Amino acid sequence: MVRIPSLALAAFLVAGPAAAPALAGPAPEADAVIGTYAQIGQAAFEDAFLAGKSVKAAVDAFLADPTEAKLAAARQAWKDARPWYQHTETFRFGNKIVDDWEGKVNAWPLDEGLIDYVDTSVYGESSDENPLFRANVIGSTSIRIGKNKVDVRKITKKLLSEKLQEAGGVEANVATGWHAVEFLLWGQDLNGTGPGAGNRPATDYALKGCTHDHCDRRRAYLSTVTDLLVDDLAEMAAAWKPNGAARKALAARKAGGLGALVTGIGSLSYGELAGERMKLGVLLHDPEEEHDCFSDNTHNSHYHDQIGMMSVYTGRYERRDGSVVEGPGFAAFAAAKSPEKAARLDAAMKTTLERLDAIRTKAETGGMAYDQMLASGNEAGNKLILDAVDGLVAQTHALEAVVADLGIDLKLNDSKSLSDPGAVSKK
């Protein structure tokens, strides 16, 4: 059974440093903190890669025997794997090599009509921004990208990654990664802000009794895109090994590596998670802005982003196999140098975790899925999300206060949803 860090463990990790200033000794050396950060990076990306391999195994088993039971198992494997990827997202923003790579594996939202059939009554007929809005690669032999006619008869990794991913310079043309796999496993969520996730039938992959046509090509796409996801995860796991490109780039920054650590936490907390992934959805009341929108798994992804941030903050990461990577952490470094502000940051992170867990608990117990929380007029659901947004913003400001005392360079990604919500409108 795959182990995922529990709320009790996570609360302990955050609560522990909060009590530390009175007992704190000398601050750990910056190099030691960066060393722990790098070791956690290696462990987290290795876990994400191993989790991706488990998805591939389940997809292969489903394609060998395309029953509803095997489809359910593949979906569960995808859900089980997601937390291990989310734990790595705190390494974005502060590490260019991760940020440049991330679009291949976790780009969203996506115009799923690029990949397969869609229900146009929900999805729409066309898009002024995207000529490939309904290209339906699975149902086509060729598509036009700008002036070029592209042969799509053979579905290959090169076609998906080099021709289709962000085709025409449109970010919503997502052909690879976690969310492309998610769409192929679940199909569209046609329920809007009502209950229920996507419900693609297993017969969409059947060689006999095929539904929605082109089952052979759909099988090829699912197999190829899952293989590609594993390849991409393997690439970044290798980059975080001691002699890998990410580790070398971090080492070259010397003490500036602390900037990578805090920028990753700050930008993920603020512009990305609080803004683009959470506040925007509430402002628009739009389930299309839900991060894991086909599977209704968003509550877990948000929660595990916070677990990942806490891991690099505290210097303690619990691996997929239950082992622990632990060393001098930024929490101890901050507590020794700015104890009062560090204690406020500890408390803010704990509050944020509790609020994200309230969302997760509500969704997991069947009380209300995340996309239902986004609905206009759902004051209780909106409040659950906005309380977590407020927690993430407070967490970021507490981090800024600590960093100001320590003289570390911090660059945050912004979001109009936070800085100028009145300018946000539905396209």
C-alpha positions in Angstrom: 0.0 0.0 0.0 1.3 3.5 -0.9 1.9 5.6 2.1 0.9 9.3 1.9 1.9 11.7 4.7 -1.0 12.1 7.1 -2.5 15.3 8.6 -1.2 14.3 12.0 2.4 14.0 10.7 2.1 17.2 8.7 0.8 19.1 11.7 3.6 17.7 13.8 6.2 18.9 11.3 4.8 22.4 11.3 4.0 22.6 15.0 7.4 21.3 16.0 9.5 24.3 14.8 7.0 26.7 16.3 8.2 25.6 19.8 11.8 25.6 18.8 13.0 29.3 19.3 13.3 29.1 23.1 15.5 25.9 22.8 17.2 26.7 19.6 21.0 26.5 19.3 23.1 28.1 16.7 21.6 28.4 13.2 22.5 25.6 10.8 24.8 26.7 8.1 23.1 27.8 4.9 25.0 25.2 2.9 23.6 22.5 5.2 20.1 23.8 4.7 20.6 23.8 0.9 22.0 20.3 1.1 18.9 19.0 2.8 16.7 20.9 0.3 18.6 19.1 -2.6 18.3 15.7 -0.9 14.5 16.2 -0.5 14.3 17.3 -4.1 16.0 14.0 -5.2 13.7 11.9 -3.0 10.5 13.7 -4.1 11.2 13.5 -7.8 12.2 9.9 -7.5 8.9 9.2 -5.7 7.0 11.1 -8.4 8.7 8.9 -11.1 7.9 5.7 -9.2 4.3 6.8 -8.8 4.2 7.5 -12.5 5.4 4.0 -13.2 2.5 2.6 -11.1 0.1 4.6 -13.3 1.7 3.1 -16.4 1.4 -0.4 -15.0 -2.3 0.1 -14.3 -2.9 1.6 -17.7 -1.2 -1.3 -19.4 -3.4 -3.7 -17.4 -6.5 -1.8 -18.4 -5.6 -1.8 -22.1 -4.9 -5.5 -22.0 -8.4 -6.1 -20.5 -10.6 -3.0 -21.0 -13.2 -3.6 -18.3 -14.9 -1.2 -16.0 -13.0 -2.7 -13.1 -9.6 -2.3 -14.7 -10.5 1.3 -15.7 -11.4 2.0 -12.1 -8.1 0.6 -11.0 -6.2 2.8 -13.5 -8.1 5.8 -12.3 -7.2 5.0 -8.7 -3.6 4.5 -9.6 -3.6 8.0 -11.1 -5.2 9.5 -7.9 -2.7 7.6 -5.7 0.2 9.0 -7.8 -0.8 12.6 -7.8 0.3 13.5 -4.3 3.8 12.4 -5.0 4.0 14.7 -8.0 2.4 17.6 -6.0 5.1 17.3 -3.4 7.6 18.4 -6.1 5.8 21.6 -7.1 7.6 23.6 -4.4 10.8 23.1 -6.4 9.2 25.2 -9.2 9.8 28.9 -9.6 13.0 28.9 -7.7 14.7 26.4 -10.0 14.6 27.3 -13.7 15.3 23.7 -14.8 12.1 22.6 -13.1 10.0 25.5 -14.3 11.0 25.0 -17.9 10.2 21.3 -17.6 6.9 21.6 -15.7 4.8 22.5 -18.7 5.3 19.0 -20.2 3.9 17.2 -17.2 1.3 19.4 -15.4 0.1 22.1 -17.8 -3.6 23.1 -17.3 -6.3 24.1 -18.1 -6.5 22.2 -21.3 -8.8 22.3 -24.3 -9.5 18.6 -24.4 -11.1 18.8 -27.8 -7.6 18.9 -29.2 -7.2 15.2 -28.1 -10.6 13.5 -28.4 -14.3 13.8 -28.9 -16.2 16.3 -26.7 -19.8 17.1 -25.8 -20.1 20.5 -27.6 -23.2 21.4 -25.6 -20.9 21.7 -22.6 -17.6 22.4 -24.2 -18.6 24.7 -27.0 -18.3 24.6 -30.8 -15.2 26.9 -31.3 -12.8 29.3 -29.7 -11.5 32.6 -31.0 -8.2 32.0 -29.2 -7.6 28.4 -30.3 -8.0 27.1 -33.9 -7.4 23.6 -32.6 -10.2 23.8 -30.0 -11.9 20.8 -31.6 -9.1 19.3 -33.6 -9.8 15.8 -32.2 -6.4 14.2 -33.0 -7.7 10.7 -32.1 -10.5 11.0 -34.7 -8.3 12.5 -37.4 -5.6 11.6 -39.9 -4.2 15.1 -40.2 -4.7 18.5 -38.6 -3.7 22.0 -39.6 -1.4 23.9 -37.3 -1.0 27.4 -38.7 0.0 27.0 -42.3 1.2 23.5 -41.9 -0.7 20.3 -42.4 0.4 17.7 -39.8 0.1 14.0 -40.3 -1.3 12.5 -37.1 -2.0 9.0 -38.4 0.8 7.5 -36.2 0.5 8.6 -32.5 4.1 8.9 -31.2 5.9 10.5 -28.4 7.4 12.9 -30.9 4.1 13.9 -32.3 2.6 14.6 -28.8 5.6 16.4 -27.3 7.0 18.3 -30.3 4.0 18.9 -32.6 0.9 19.0 -30.4 2.0 20.3 -27.0 1.2 24.0 -27.0 0.6 23.8 -30.8 0.2 27.1 -32.5 1.7 28.8 -29.4 -1.6 28.2 -27.5 -1.0 27.2 -23.9 -4.4 25.4 -23.7 -3.3 22.9 -26.3 -2.1 20.4 -23.7 -1.3 17.1 -25.3 1.0 15.6 -22.7 1.2 15.1 -18.9 -0.9 14.3 -15.9 -4.0 16.1 -17.2 -4.0 14.6 -20.7 -3.8 11.1 -19.0 -6.6 12.2 -16.6 -8.9 13.3 -19.5 -8.3 10.0 -21.3 -9.2 8.0 -18.2 -12.2 10.0 -17.0 -13.4 11.9 -20.0 -15.2 15.3 -19.7 -16.9 16.2 -16.4 -20.3 17.1 -17.8 -21.8 17.9 -14.4 -20.7 21.6 -14.1 -20.9 22.5 -10.5 -23.2 19.6 -9.7 -22.1 16.3 -8.2 -20.1 13.8 -10.2 -16.8 13.5 -12.1 -16.1 12.4 -15.7 -17.5 9.0 -16.6 -15.9 7.8 -19.8 -16.9 4.2 -20.5 -14.3 1.4 -20.6 -15.7 0.5 -24.0 -14.0 3.6 -25.4 -10.9 1.4 -25.4 -12.5 -1.9 -26.4 -11.4 -3.6 -29.7 -14.8 -5.2 -29.8 -17.9 -3.2 -29.0 -16.0 0.1 -29.3 -17.9 3.2 -28.3 -17.3 6.7 -29.7 -15.2 5.3 -32.6 -11.4 5.2 -33.1 -10.8 3.0 -30.1 -7.5 1.7 -31.5 -6.2 5.3 -31.8 -7.5 6.2 -28.3 -5.6 3.1 -26.9 -2.5 4.3 -28.7 -2.8 7.8 -27.4 -3.4 6.7 -23.8 -0.5 4.2 -23.9 1.9 6.7 -25.6 1.1 9.7 -23.3 1.5 7.6 -20.2 4.8 6.3 -21.4 5.8 9.9 -22.1 4.8 11.0 -18.6 7.0 8.3 -17.1 9.9 9.4 -19.4 9.5 13.1 -18.3 9.4 12.2 -14.6 12.5 10.0 -15.1 14.3 13.0 -16.6 13.7 15.2 -13.6 14.5 12.5 -11.1 17.8 12.1 -12.8 18.4 15.9 -12.8 18.2 15.9 -9.0 20.7 13.1 -8.4 24.0 14.4 -6.9 25.6 14.9 -10.4 22.4 15.9 -12.1 21.8 19.2 -13.8 19.4 20.5 -11.2 21.8 19.8 -8.4 24.7 21.4 -10.3 22.7 24.5 -10.9 21.7 24.7 -7.3 25.3 24.2 -6.1 26.5 27.0 -8.4 24.2 29.4 -6.6 26.0 28.8 -3.3 24.2 30.6 -0.5 21.8 32.0 -3.1 20.3 28.5 -3.0 18.2 29.7 -0.1 16.5 32.0 -2.5 15.4 29.0 -4.6 13.9 27.4 -1.5 11.9 30.4 -0.4 10.9 31.5 -3.9 9.5 28.1 -4.5 7.4 28.2 -1.3 6.3 31.8 -1.8 5.4 31.7 -5.5 3.5 28.4 -5.1 1.7 29.7 -2.1 0.8 33.0 -3.6 0.5 33.5 -7.3 0.0 29.8 -8.3 -2.1 28.1 -5.6 -3.9 30.9 -3.8 -4.4 32.9 -7.0 -4.5 30.9 -10.3 -5.7 27.6 -8.9 -8.1 28.7 -6.1 -9.2 32.4 -6.1 -9.7 32.6 -9.8 -12.1 29.6 -9.8 -14.2 31.3 -7.1 -14.2 34.6 -8.9 -15.5 33.0 -12.1 -17.5 30.2 -10.4 -16.1 28.1 -13.1 -15.4 24.4 -12.7 -13.1 24.6 -15.8 -10.6 26.4 -13.4 -10.5 23.3 -11.2 -7.0 21.9 -11.2 -7.9 18.2 -11.5 -11.2 18.9 -13.3 -11.9 15.6 -14.9 -11.4 13.4 -11.8 -12.6 15.7 -9.1 -9.3 15.2 -7.3 -8.4 18.9 -6.8 -8.9 18.8 -3.0 -6.0 16.3 -2.7 -3.7 18.1 -5.1 -4.0 21.4 -3.2 -3.5 19.7 0.1 -0.4 17.9 -1.0 1.1 21.1 -2.5 1.1 22.3 1.1 2.7 19.1 2.3 5.5 19.6 -0.2 6.1 23.2 0.9 6.2 22.1 4.5 8.7 19.4 3.7 11.3 21.7 2.3 10.6 24.3 5.0 11.1 21.9 7.9 13.8 19.8 6.3 11.8 16.6 6.7 10.3 14.5 3.9 8.5 11.2 4.3 9.0 9.0 1.3 6.6 6.8 -0.6 8.2 3.7 1.0 7.8 5.2 4.5 11.5 6.1 4.9 12.4 9.6 5.9 14.9 12.1 4.4 15.7 14.6 7.1 18.4 17.2 7.8 19.0 20.9 8.8 16.0 22.8 7.6 15.0 26.4 6.8 12.7 26.4 9.8 15.6 25.9 12.2 17.7 28.4 10.2 14.9 31.1 10.5 14.1 30.3 14.1 17.7 30.9 15.2 17.9 34.2 13.3 14.4 35.6 13.5 12.6 33.6 16.2 9.4 35.7 16.5 8.8 36.0 12.8 9.7 32.4 12.3 7.1 31.4 14.9 4.5 33.4 13.1 5.4 31.6 9.8 5.1 28.2 11.5 1.7 29.1 12.8 0.6 30.4 9.4 1.6 27.2 7.7 -0.2 25.1 10.2 -3.4 27.2 9.7 -3.2 26.9 6.0 -2.8 23.1 6.2 -5.8 22.9 8.5 -7.9 24.9 6.0 -6.8 22.8 3.0 -7.6 19.7 5.0 -11.1 21.0 5.7 -11.6 21.2 1.9 -10.1 17.7 1.5 -12.3 16.2 4.3 -15.5 17.8 2.9 -14.8 16.4 -0.5 -13.5 12.9 0.6 -16.5 12.3 2.8 -18.9 13.0 -0.1 -20.2 16.2 1.4 -19.2 18.5 -1.4 -16.8 18.1 -4.3 -14.4 20.9 -5.1 -16.2 21.9 -8.3 -19.4 22.2 -6.3 -17.6 24.5 -3.8 -17.0 26.8 -6.8 -20.6 27.3 -7.6 -22.2 30.7 -7.6 -24.5 31.0 -4.5 -22.7 28.3 -2.6 -21.6 30.5 0.2 -20.3 27.6 2.4 -18.3 26.1 -0.4 -16.9 29.4 -1.6 -15.9 30.2 2.0 -14.0 26.9 2.4 -11.9 27.8 -0.6 -11.5 31.5 0.2 -10.5 30.7 3.8 -7.7 28.5 2.4 -6.7 31.3 0.0 -6.5 33.7 2.9 -4.3 31.2 4.7 -2.0 30.9 1.8 -1.7 34.7 1.4 -1.0 35.0 5.2 1.6 32.3 4.9 3.3 34.1 2.1 3.4 37.4 3.9 4.8 35.7 7.0 7.5 34.2 4.8 8.3 37.6 3.3 8.7 39.0 6.9 11.2 36.2 7.7 13.1 36.6 4.5 13.4 40.4 5.0 15.1 39.8 8.3 17.5 37.3 6.7 18.4 39.3 3.7 17.5 36.6 1.2 16.3 37.4 -2.3 12.7 36.5 -2.8 10.8 36.9 -6.1 7.1 36.1 -6.0 4.8 35.2 -8.9 1.7 37.4 -8.8 -1.9 36.7 -9.9 -4.5 39.2 -10.9 -7.0 37.2 -8.9 -5.2 38.5 -5.8 -3.7 41.8 -6.8 -6.5 43.1 -9.1 -9.6 40.8 -8.8 -11.8 43.4 -10.4 -9.9 42.9 -13.6 -10.7 39.2 -13.7 -13.6 38.3 -16.0 -14.8 35.1 -17.7 -13.5 34.8 -21.3 
